[in-house]
Amino acid sequence: MDLYLPVLPALTKELGAVTSAAQLTITACLIGLALGQLIAGPLSDRYGRRRILLIGVIAYVLTSLLCAASGTIELLIAARFVQGLAGGVGVVIAQAAGRDIYTGGKLIRFYGRVTVMGGLAAVIGPLLGGQLAQFTDWRGLFVVLAAIGVLILTITLFVFTETLLPENRTSGGFAALRHDYRVLFSDRRFLGAILNQGFMYAALFAYLSGATFVLQGIYGLSPQEYALAFGANSAGFMVFGFLAGRAAARWSLHGTLLIGISLAAIGATGLLLSGIVSTPVTVVLASLFPLTSGVATSSPPATTLALAEYPQMAGTASSVLGMIRFGFGGLAAPLVGVAGATSILPLGVVTTTAVIFSAAACLLFLPGRRVSTSRTAAARQDAVQVS
């Protein structure tokens, strides 16, 4: 996702595209990630995690090569969408497999580690992309992504074992799936958690989409300098994701989530002010750090609130969470390009609005009571028998 961001302006120029069209390569991938999870989650609940994961990784390798061969911005957007579909498989199964084998505090800490690994990838991605940009173009970076996919495929083949036993897999077809969705969307805490994450990730992907144009186009940073700035923010994402996993497990899920929202609000407000009045780049960088760190802080507690009580449908619940995260992110990403590469104000407006809505989702939904796991499982079994 992050490897080619330092060369996004160069990609825009080579393909003769406008800024908003280039940002659609990010949006298309995010929408694909959302839909890919929505498909892969229920399939992995029924057929097991490993088989579906292998299919997804193979498809990711092939579509990464298709991205590298794209000759127009339209073809690249389409290829990125399919690449996102394939990548979404890994995202949803990582979360669902953790729910298969962990409970309680171990589960919360696991989601903290998942957040840290996402931050680590975000650190390595732009730093590596910025360095590789000295030797290759954006097409070469997509070839690198294909090579990384081959590495992931090898690890999956030899390391990843099946986490969902056959006796724990779902059955009943679409009737049971409809029942699962009905149970999930009638749970106020599940709704509050996924909506919070949807809006928080909208702010995050607005940053991912807009920061390269803001920092390079407006403030004149080189691709390497941008990569270093991006890496610093991603390091904050890692550290705060790790600390959030610990704090949520030992202290409070809701308290940790509130801290995450507050940090993101500080960062988004700083970006908004930078769009209203002229500020140096240090102010923008100082605002981006708490924004990304706040998103990371919110992730472990919100993921736990969404998935902890649904072991019998972890793949489906995880797919809905992922679909909301990346779907909202995909919708927000192009909005920061409405003023081209000449203003930071759209980035400030989008991130601030998203954080406000993420807080509202918690206030409106999270106080509600959750449907008990035992009652959910019993009702689901009835649906399976009826089907």
Phi, psi and omega in degrees: 000317190262345190300321187266001182300321179298337181253014180299318175299321179292321176299317180301317182290316184296320182273002178064036184257162173272166184302314183296326178292319177297322179293339176293339174295330174284314181300317181298319178295319180294318178295319176298318176301319180295311182290324179299320178292321181297329178277313187290326183302301178299324178297321180289331174296330185265321187249358181100159186282316192294316183298314181293323180297316179300317178299316181296318182292319177299315178298325179296317180300313183295318182287333174296321176293324177296322176300317181296330183269358185295133181257349179225160179294327180294317179293322179295319177300315180296318180294322179294326177298313180292323176299321177295319177306314181291318181294330179298334179299314180295321181298311185289323182287329175302315180289316183293321180296323176297320179292334178297325191244350181239153172219167173058222182297326178297324179294316180298316179294326176299315178295330173296319178294323177299317178298318179298317180295323175298320177294322178298316177298322180292329176290311184293321186306296182291328177297313178294319179298319179297321179287317180295334179297341177284344185240341183214171179262190184295332178295319178297328179293325177289329174295321176299319178298321177298320179295321176297322177299321177296320177298316178297321178299318179297315179298318180298318181296321189255346185242316187282119177256160181297130181257345182251106182295151182305322182289346179261001182279156184277161174211175177107354173068211186291332179297315178293322180295318177299320178297318179301313179297321180296319178295314182298313185280353172267358180267114185296322181291321176299315178299315180299318181294314184287325178291321175302313181290326177300312181286325177296319179286336172298317177295318181296314183282339169297319175297313181300321182284321189263335188296324181297322178284323180293309186285325179270317185283320184266316185260357171076022177289144175284166176304323179290318178295320176299318180299320178294318178296317178297320180296323178296317178294322179290329175296320174298321177301317180296308185298314182288329175295319178296312181296324180295320177299319178292314183295319181294324181287323186262339187241279187202130174296309183293323179295318178296321178297319179297320178299318179299315179298318182296316178298315180297324179295320178299313181295316181296321178297321177297320177295321179297317179295325178293334176280338181272318179237153181289128180226155176288166183297333180297326178293318179297314180296322179292337177275324181294327182297307178292334177297307181291323179294324178294320176298316179297321180295325182284338190293308181300313180293321181292320178297319178296316178300325183282324192249340193302323186263016181232057179295333183280352177215044184298321180296316180294314179297318179295324180293323178294316178301314180294321179298317180293315180303304186280332176295311177297320178298319179295325178288326184280328188305312183287344183294333182284352180259009184295335178257018183069214180254032186248352185215143176268349185303315178302323178297318178295318181294314182295313182294319180295315179298318181296317180293322177300316180291328178294321177292320179298322179299320178293316182295324185278326191244323189296333177294343183294159180275147181269146172295135183292149182298318183296318180292323178297314182296319180294317180295323180293320179298322176299319180296321179296317181295322179296319182293000000 
